[in-house]
Amino acid sequence: MQKIRKISQLFFLLLIVGIPILNLIEIYFINGSFISLTVGDLAISDPLAVFQAIFLSHKIVPLMLISILIPILIVILFGRVWCSYACPYFLMTEFIDKIKLKLNIKSVRNKNINTNKQNIIRYGLLVIGFIVIGILGVPLLYLISPPSVISTQMIMIIKHLTFTSEVIILLLIIIVEIFFIYRFACRYLCPTGTLLSLFQFKNFGLKVEHIGSCSECKACIKECPLMLDPKIDGNSKQCNNCGICVDSCKDNLKQKTLFFKMK
């Protein structure tokens, strides 16, 4: 499963780099960024970008709402796989984790994690962000969305050989990730993942299931990038269905214990 996930991550990374390059040689069949992407006549938009645009303009454009149907349908059916299979920042954090391991750099990794408190923080930030957008007209949520910033800045670098101040915010987030709070953006900050999680339903779609006896080795919890316990948090809105817990489950070698199931 992890090989498939890595191939998917590299494919979407290639898209980020490849689309502006194709545009430079005047190939526009595929155009845009992860905020808003067009493939031929098909438009696909990040739901966060669309709702942010609505709050900024105080107008609802039907075509914009139609463009978010595919991402929302994917989340409803398969969970927040965008985060684990496509998000360039999630790929970056996995690379950062490997570097930290080699350099013996440790950030705060609270083992007694409370997903309810995390949800209060991240949903609270999302609501505050929309309020700020509506009142001040500042696209705050875009500025703190790592995948959006990475995607748009790649276009700036490739097409215009420059970057904007959003890179500074991204660097600050990375610093917090490395030295202070483990997976800070994914667990607390990223408004893209937070908004998508609103379309995850507890008893519908692809979920991590647990049956049979458990040896309590806790390998699944140790390996989970979001520090979730799949036996308890398999239906959590924090889970992005990366499948690392399933692949790391030692009990699966004896019998089917931890696995994905479509509900």
N, C-alpha and C positions, 0 to 999 in steps of 0.2 A: 504493500500500500504506500509506503514512504517513497519508493522509487517513482511511482506514478505521481505522487504529490510534488516531488522535486522536479520532475519533467514539466509538470503544469506550471510551477513557479518560474522555471527558466523560460518557458514559452511566453508567459505574460511579461517577464522582464525583457525578452526580445521584442515584444510589441511596443513597450515603452521607448526602447531605443530605435526600433525599426520604423515606426510610423513617421516620426519627423524626418528621418533619412529619406523615406519614400516621397514625402512631400517636397523635399528639397529637389528631387529629380522629377518633380511635377507628376507624381502618381498620387491621385487623390481618391482612389476607390475606398481606401480606409483612411480616416482622418480623425483628428482630435486627440483627447487624452482620456484618462480613466474617469475624469469628471463628466465628460460627454464625448461619446464615440459614435462615429457613423461608419457603417460598412455598406457601401452602395446606398440604397434608399432606407436602410434600417438604422434607426437612431436608438442608442442605448445610453441612458444617463444614470449617474450616481444619484440615488434618492436624496442623499444629503444635499447635493448641489441643487436639485430641483426645489426642495422645500426651502432651502436658503434663498433661492431666487424669488420664490413666492413672498417670503417675508421682506425681502429687499424692495421688491417692486409693488407689493400689496396687490398683485394681480395673479389670477390663476389661468394658466395657458393649457388648454386640454392636451395639445400635442406633447407638452413637456411631461404631463402626467402619464401619457401613454408610453413614453420612452423609459419609464421606470418599472413597467410591468414585468419585463424579463428578469431583472435583478431580484425583484420582490418574489416572483414565482420560484426562482431558484432557492431563495432563503426558506420559503414555506416548505418546499419539498425536501431539500437536502441540508438545511441548516446554514450556518454562516460560513460556508466553504469558501466564499470570496476571500475571507481573512487568511485561511490556511493554505489555499491552493493558488491564489492569484495576487494577493497583496504584496507589493515590493518591500514594504516596511517589515512585514513578518519574516520575509526571507532575510532581510538585513539583520534583524534581531537574532535569528538563528546563527548567522555568521558571527555576530558580535559575541554570542554565548561561547562559541568555539575559541575565539581569541581570548576572552576573559578566562576560560579554563586553562589555556596554555600559560597565561601571564599570572594566574592565581589571583585574579581580581574578583572580589566578592561584593555584591550589592544586597540590599535588604531583601530577604526571601522569607516572609512570614509563613511558617508552617501551619499556624492556626488561623488560616484564612477564613474570612467571613464573606461569602459571596453576596449576602444581602447588603452589607455595608458598601461593598464595591459597587453594587447596582445603584444604591442611593447616591453615591458620589458621581458616577458616570452619567446617570440619567439627570441628576441635578445640574451637572455642567452642560448637558445638552439643552435643557430648558433655559438655563441662564444665557447660553449662547444665542438661542433664538430670540430671547427677549432683547438682548443687546442689538441684534441684527434689526429687529423691528423698530427699535427706538432710535438707534444711532445710525443705522444704515451701513454698519461696518461688517464685512464678511468674516466675522470672527471664527466661525466653525471651519471654514476652509483653511485658515491660518494655522489651526492646531490639528489638522487632519494629515498625518504623515504620508499616506499613499497619494493624496491629492497633490501635496506639495512636491513629492518626488516626481510624479508624472508631469506636472506642468513645468517644473524646473528643468527636466530633461529636454523638453521642447525648447526652452529658452537657451540652454547650453548648446544644443545641436544646431538650432536654426540661427541663433543670434550671437553665439559665443559669449554669453554673459549669464548672470543669474540675478535674482532679486532678493530682497531682504527676508523673504520667507525662509531662506536657507538658514539664517541665523536661528530662527525659532526651531527648525528641525534639528540643528546641532545642539541646542539647549536640551531638547527632549532626549537626544541620544546620550548626552552627558548624564542626565538624570538616570537613564536606563543603565548605564555602565557602572556608575559609582554609588547610586543611592537606592532606587526602587526598581526591583526586578520586573521586567515587562510592564513598565509604568504606562506606556501609551496604550497597549492592548487591553490592560486590565482596568485602567481608570480614565484615560484621556480621549482616545480616538473617537470622534463623533460619528465617523463613517460606520465603524463596527457597532457602536452603540445604537444608532438608528436602525441598522439592519436587524439587530437582535429583537427589535419590537415586533418583527414579523415571524419570529420563531414561536411555535406553539408547543406547549408541554407534551401533549398527547397526539401530535401529528407530525409527520415527516421523519427523516432519518435521525435516529437516536442511538446512543451507546447503551447497550443492555448488559445486565449482569445476571447470570444464573449459576446455580450449583454452589459448591463450597469454594471458599477463598482462603489461600494460605497466609493471607495478611502480610505478604512480603513488601507491599506498598511500592513496588516498582512502577506501577501506573501513575501514582501520585508524584513520585520523584521525577519521572520523565515528562509529565504534563507541563507544557510551557506556561500554562495559566494556573498551575498549582491546584487543579481541581481533583476531587476524588470521584472517579467515574461511577462508582457504586451509588454515590449520593447525588452527584452533580451531572449525571449523564443527560439529564433533561434541562440543565441550567442554561440560561441565556448567555452565560459566559463562555460556554463550550463552542468551539468553532469547527468541531468534527475533523480535526487534523488526523485522528486515528493513531497518534503516537502511543496512547495508553493501551489500545488494543494490541498493537505490535509488540509492546514491551511486557505484556502479561505472560508471566511464566506458567501460569496455570493452563493457559491455552494449549501448551505443549502436551498436556495430559488429556484435557477434555475442553469442549467449547464452553468457556467461562465468561469472557468479555468480548463483545462483538457488536457490530452495527445491525440495526433492525429498522425497517421501514414500518411506521405505525399508520 
